[in-house]
Structure formats: C-alpha cells, structure tokens
Amino acid sequence: MVFSGDGSGCGTLNMPQGDVTVSIGGAKALGGCGVGANPEELLLASVGARFVNAWAIFLKKLDVGYAEPSVSVDGVLGKDPAGGYKML
C-alpha cells in the first residue's frame, strides 16, 4: 500500500491487489479535510471485512447455505487520557 497526501492526512491510498485507490481524509472534527474515508473508518472496515470473510469461508466449507453473510461494525473515537485519541 502507498499513501500519498498532505500534512492534514488527506490524500489517496493505493492498494496493489486489484489496483484499488481509496480517497483518504482525516475527520474534520480532528482537523482533517473530511473528504474520503478516515483512518478510523478504515480500521473498522478492515476488522469487519476480515470477520465476514472468515465466516463466509467456513459457511462454504461446512456447506451451510447462506446467501449473503454480513456484519455491522461501529466504534467511537474518544480522547486518550495520555493525549491524543483512541478507539473506544
């Protein structure tokens, strides 16, 4: 993966597999441009994708019919007492 952007965290993330490009933008509430996915959303998306992908593989291996495995993931970005932010 290659990130190209500016000091506010806004830019693009290029992923070589599948030639995918994602617009990245830090949340406006944190001083970012607010355009594109923010890093916290990408973290939650990757956890959700990993979980549902593993689930789909096991459903297929066990021959369990399930048309569209899905998962909903959400989180909250909060202040870290040590400074900065953390996922709660």
C-alpha positions in Angstrom: 0.0 0.0 0.0 1.1 3.5 -0.7 -0.3 6.6 0.9 0.1 9.9 -0.9 -1.2 13.0 0.8 -0.6 16.2 2.7 0.1 17.1 6.3 -3.6 17.1 7.3 -3.9 13.4 6.3 -5.8 14.0 3.1 -4.8 12.1 0.0 -5.1 8.7 -1.6 -4.3 5.1 -0.5 -3.2 2.9 -3.4 -3.5 -0.9 -2.9 -1.8 -3.0 -5.5 -4.1 -6.0 -5.3 -7.0 -5.3 -7.5 -5.5 -1.9 -8.4 -7.7 -0.1 -5.8 -7.4 3.5 -4.9 -9.3 5.0 -1.9 -9.6 8.7 -1.0 -8.5 9.3 2.5 -9.4 12.3 4.6 -8.9 12.9 8.3 -12.2 13.8 10.1 -13.0 17.5 10.2 -13.5 17.2 14.0 -9.8 16.3 14.2 -8.6 19.0 11.9 -8.7 16.9 8.7 -10.2 17.8 5.3 -13.2 15.5 5.9 -13.1 14.2 2.3 -12.9 10.4 1.8 -12.6 7.6 4.4 -10.9 8.5 7.6 -8.4 6.1 9.2 -10.8 5.1 12.0 -13.4 4.1 9.4 -10.7 2.1 7.6 -9.7 0.3 10.8 -13.3 -0.7 11.5 -13.9 -1.7 7.8 -10.8 -4.0 7.9 -11.9 -5.7 11.1 -15.4 -6.2 9.7 -14.2 -7.5 6.3 -11.7 -9.9 8.0 -14.5 -11.3 10.2 -17.2 -11.7 7.5 -14.6 -13.2 5.0 -13.6 -15.9 7.5 -17.2 -16.5 8.3 -18.1 -16.9 4.6 -15.2 -19.4 4.1 -16.4 -21.6 7.0 -20.0 -21.5 5.8 -18.9 -22.7 2.4 -16.6 -25.4 3.9 -19.4 -26.6 6.1 -21.9 -26.5 3.2 -24.2 -24.2 5.1 -26.4 -22.2 2.7 -26.3 -18.5 3.5 -26.7 -16.2 0.6 -25.1 -13.0 1.9 -23.0 -13.2 5.1 -22.8 -9.7 6.6 -21.6 -7.9 9.7 -22.1 -4.5 11.1 -19.2 -2.8 12.9 -19.0 0.5 14.6 -16.8 2.3 17.1 -16.2 5.6 18.8 -13.1 7.7 18.7 -12.5 9.2 22.1 -9.9 11.2 23.9 -6.9 9.3 25.3 -6.1 10.4 28.8 -2.4 10.2 27.9 -3.0 12.7 25.0 -4.4 12.3 21.5 -7.3 9.9 20.7 -8.1 6.2 20.9 -10.8 3.9 19.7 -13.2 3.1 22.4 
